[in-house]
Amino acid sequence: MSEIYASVNPGTGVGRYCTEARRTVFDSSAIQLREGGTWRPAGPAEAPWTDTRPDGRDFLCPGLKFVRAGANDHWTVRQ
């Protein structure tokens, strides 16, 4: 899951976080869900990769690259 709340820099047209977080890696791994008291890895029904080619512009940061590092339980975002 990746969700961005950002204010836009009027001089650049991109989210302020885009400049501030340059060279920062956002990683989410070993995502698990608890069901019936048991933890299990996220599967395609709960955590689908909905866009096969996410575009950084949709997140106010054109340089973002999205990597699906695991089937449904690991992703990485970087510039």
N, C-alpha and C positions, 0 to 999 in steps of 0.2 A: 504494500500500500504506500503510495506516495501522494501527499497532499501539501500544497504550498499556499501559505497565506503571506502575501507580499505587497509592499507599496512599490509603485513604479517610479524610477528615477526619470523625471521629465527630460533630462538632458540626453539620456541614452535609450529610453523606451523599454528598459529591462527592469526586472525586479531588483531592488537594492541588495537582496541576499546573493544575487548572482555574482556581483563584484566582491562582496564581503566573504563569500564562501569559496572563492576560487581555489582550486587545488585541494578542496575538501572532498572526501569520499563518504557518501552516505551508503551504509550497508545494513541490510536486514537479513539475518540468516537464522536457520533452524526455527522458522516460524511454526508454532504449534497451536492447536486448538484443544480445548478441554471439552470432552463430551462424555456424559455418563460417568464422571469421575476419573476418566483416563485421558492422558495427554497423547496426542498423535500429530504427526506432521500435517501441515495444511495440504489439502488436495485440490484438484481442479474445480470441484464444485464450490468450494469456499474462497479460493484465492486464484481465480483464473488470470492469466496474462491477457488482458482484454484488448490491448493494442499491440500488434506485432512489431510496429516501428514507432514507438513514442517519439514525439518531436519536442525538443527542449523549448521551442517557442511557445508551446501550449502551457508551459510552466514559467513563462516570463524570463527564460534564460536559454537563448539559442544554443549555447555550447554544451548543454547537458547531454550526456550519453547514458543510456539505460542498458544494463546487462542483466539478462536472466541467467543467473548463476546456478540455479537449481530448478527442478521441475515446477514447483509452486511454492517453495518454502525458502527461497534465497534470491535476493536481487541486490544490485549495486547501481548507484547513480554517481557519476563523476563529471567533471568538466575537463 
